[in-house]
């Protein structure tokens, strides 16, 4: 009997111990059942020195980059915004200690390109293989003209919309798409006011430039500005090769990894000799010329101030230049040509304007 009683007592002890372990494990995974000890320090009471360290950590966290409408710009990077009260000028900003800081005075957003001649087309000795529509190289003489330093930003295009100038009375053929229709479209996105106005048709771009008494550049004017009148591959010269250091392009992913456009003027290393930004990448830019694959082989291509071929009877496309954030290095060449429908508000199409010197 004693042995039997002792056996029952041992079994009871083991059962109680197992039950206690199981209950403890359950409570550790159930936060609602965990009670703070009476001497726990309330969240509101923090040592001053600890709080200062916490605040410093918060300040340090974004030191290496600044956000700009979905794009990430790293320490030392630049961007530009429209100057308050003066739509003709732009303010440079620098990413500093995780914040955008105004740098210097507001500057005019356009530059005069002097009259002169340049060699238009792809130079095989420099660029390697040349697409058929970029040869032969031919001499072009141009009169002086004034070009925007920046691709037209959302903030300014929306002013044109507010005046009902950049809109279209035909709802079936809108001049633009907004962020409500695609998160890749910048118009309507208040966080991308200094990004280029993309998702705009050629008609919308033309309407905007004419609203300001300007026009879209000819193809020759665009390439001359991108080459600074010289024989070179990129707006910044022949080297270094196009990368996310000097242009907004497709690298591992679109937009240098951001998958959207970047703010205007955010690639200081890619600026042209005339001080023009984003002639390579970010958004492809409309010109006024009709696209003709073999136009460079015609006599008209070498005219003074060439205006491009006559309007075709069918297959009506306009020339676009400069590559974009969804294409790679081969599209970043100053000689690269593309074509676009007149009513296509693509996510990587944008523009800048030109005018005659005053």
N, C-alpha and C positions, 0 to 999 in steps of 0.2 A: 504494500500500500504506500509506504513512504517513497519507494522508487517511482511509483506511478504518479504521486503528487508532485514529486520533484520534476518529473518529465513535463507535466502540464504547466508548472510554473515557468520552466525554461522556454517552452513554446510560446507562452503568453508574453514573456519579455521580448523574445525575438520579433513577434508580431507587432508589438507596440513600437519597437525601434524602427521597423520598416515603414510603418504608417507615418511616423514623424518625419523620416527622410523624404517621403513622397510629398507630404504637405509643404515642407520647406522648399522643395524644387518648384512646386506650383506657384507659391507666393513670390518667388524670385522672378518669375516670368509674368507676373500680374501686377503692374505698377500701381493699380488702384488700391491694392491691398497692402502696399508698403507705407508704413507710418514713419514720419520723421521723428527722431528723438527730441525730447523737450529742449535740449540745449542746441538744436540746429540753428544756424544763423539765417534769418530771413533774407530773401532776395534783395530787399530794399536797403539792407545794411551792408555796405561794401567799404573796405578799407580804402582811404583816399588814394594811397599810393597804388593800390591794385586797380582802382578806377582809371587813374592816369595812364597806367600801362595798357589798360583795355582800350582807351580812347586812342592812344598812340598806335596800337595794333590796327584799329579801324582805319586810321589815316594811312598807315603803311600798306594796307591790303591792296589798294588800287594804284600804287605808285608806278607800276610798270606799264600801265595802259590807261586809255580813256575810251569810253564808249561814245559812239557817234551814230545814232540812228540804226543800230543793229550791227554796224561795222566796229571792229576793235582796232584802234590806232594806238601804237606803242609809244612809250616815253620818248619825247623829242620829236614826235610826228607833228605835222601841221595840217590845218584845214582852213577854209575861209568861210565867212558868213557875210550876208548882205548888211551893210552899215545901216543902223537905224536912222530913218529919215532921209536917206540918200541912196536910191536904188541904182545909181550909176557907180557906186563905190563899194569896195569890199574890205573887210577887216580880217587880217591874218590872226590865227589863234594857234597856240602851242600847247600840247599836252604836257603838263608840268605837275608833278606830285599828284597824279590821278585826277587833275582838274583842267578844264580848258581855260587858258589865260590869254587875254587880248595882247597882241604883240605889235607895237608900232602904230602908225597912223593909218587911217583909211586911205586906200589907193584906188585910182580909177580902174575900172574893170575891163578896159580895152587898150589896145596898143596899135600904133601905126606901123604897117609893114611897108618898107620903101619899095619904089619901083625898081625893076631889074629883071634879069633873066635867070633861069635855072634849068637843069636837066630833069625832065619829068619821066618817071618810069622806073622799073626795077633794073638795077645794075648787077648783072650776073657775077661779075668779079668780086663784088662785095657780099652779095646776098646768097650766092649759090644758085640753085634753080629758081627760075622766075615763072610765075603763072602766065598763061598765054595772054590774058587781058592786061598785063602790066608792061608789055614790050610792043614795039621797040622804044628805047630811050629817045626822047626828042627834046629839042630846045623850045622853051616857051618864054615869051616876053610878057610881063605883067605891069599894069599901072599900079600906083600906090593904093592901098586900101587899109581900112581899120578893122581889126578882128577882136572879138571878145577873148579875154584871157581865160575865161572859165566856161565850161559847159553851162547852159542855162539851168539854174537851180529851181527846185520845186517852189520856193517862196515867190520868185518872180513870175513863174508861169501861172501860179494861182491868182496873181493880181490880174493877169490877162483874162483868166477865167471869170473873175469877179466882174469884169467889164463886158462880159458876154462877147468877147472878141475871139477867144481861142475855143469857143464852143461851136457846135454845128446844129443848125435847125433840123437836120434830118436825124432823128433818133436811131435810125438803122445804121448810120455811119458816123459814130462819134469820133471826135478828134483825139481822144485820149481814153485811157482806162485808169481807174483809181485803185488804192489799196484795198477798197472794199471788194474789188473783183479779183485781185491777186495780191498776195503779200509781198510779191517781188516788185510791184508797182509802187513808186514813191509818192505820187500825187495823192493828197488826202491823208498822208501819214505825218502827223505833227512832229514826230521824232526825226524826220528826214528832210527837213526844210532846206538844208544846205547840201543835200544830195542832188545829182542831176535829175532833171525832169525826164524820166523814161516813160515807156508805155504811151508815147505820143506818136501820132501818124505824121507823115510828111506834110499833109495839109495843115495840121495843128502847128507844126514847127514854122511853116511859112507864114501862117496867120500871126504868130507871136512876133516874128522878126519885123513884119510889115507894120504891126501895131506900134513899134518903136521907131519907125522910119528907117528900118534896116532891111536886110535880105539874107537869105541863105548863101553861103559862099559857093563859088564855082569849084569844081573838082581841082582845077589848077591852082586856085588861090589856097585851097586847103592844103594841098601837098607842098606848095612852096613854103607855107608857114611851118609845116611839120619838118621840113628839111632846112629851114632858115636859109633858103636859097643855095644850099650846098649839095654835094653828092654824099649822102650818108644814109644809114639804115634806119635809125630811130630819131625821134625828136631831140634826144640828148646827145646824139653822135653815133659813132660806130660801136663803141663799147661803153659800159658792159652790156652783155646780152640781157634782153628783157627778162625781168623777174619781178617778184612782188616787192623788191626794193625800189623799183622805179616806175611801176605801172600796176593798175588793178586788172588782173587777168585770171585765167583759170590755172591753178597750180595743182595741188592735190584735189582741190574742190573749187567751185566757182567763187569769184571775188576774193581770191587769195585766202579762201577758207571761210569767209563770212557768209557766202552764198547770196549776197546782195551787192549792190553798188557801194561805193565809198563816198564820203563827202568830197565836194569839189576841191581841187588843189591839195589833196592829201598826199600826193607823191612828189615831194620837192625835188627828189633826185631825177625825176622824169621831165622837168620843165625844159622848154625849148630855149634857144638863144635869145629869142624875143620876149621871153617871160610868159609864155603861154603854157597852161597846165592841161594835162589829160588829153593831149593829142594822140596818145597811145593808150588804149584800154579805157576802163570804166564803162562808158557807153559808146557804141558806134555812132558816128555823126552824119546826119543828112547833108547832102550838097544839093545844088540846084540842077545839076546836070542829069540828063537821061543816060541810062546805062546802055552801052554798046560794047560788046566783047572785043571787037577789032578796031575800035575807034582810034587807037594810037597809031594805026597804020595809015590813017587818012591825012590829007593835007590840012584839013580844018584843025587837027590836033595841035599843029604848030602855029596857028594864027596868034596874033597879039591879043591878049585877054580872051582866050578861047572860051566859048560858052557850051561846049559839048555838042553832041549830035542833035539832029532834028528829032522832034517827037515821033516815035515809031507808031505804026498803024496798029500793032498788037504787041503783046508782051511788054507792057509799059512798066518799067522799073526806074527808080532813081538810084544814083550812086551813093553809097555810104562809105565812110572812111574811118580808120583808126582802131579797128578791133573793139573788143568789149570784155566785160568781166566774166563772160561765159566761154571765151575762146583762149587758145594758147598763144605761144610765142610767134608763130607764123603770121598771125593776124595783127601783130603789133608793129610791123614794118610801115614806114611812112609811105611806101609805094603800094601797099595792099589795097585792093579794090573789092567792094562787095556791092550787092544790089538789094533793093527793098521795094516792096509794093507801096503805093501811095497811101493806102488805107490800112496799113499793118501797124498797130500799136504794140510793137514787140517789147519784151522786158529789157532788152539790151540796146534799144534805139533811143538816142537823144540828139542834141544839136547845140550849135552856137551860131551867132550871127556876125555879119560883116556890114560895113557901110563905107561910103566914100569919105575921104578926108575933108574936113571943113576949112 
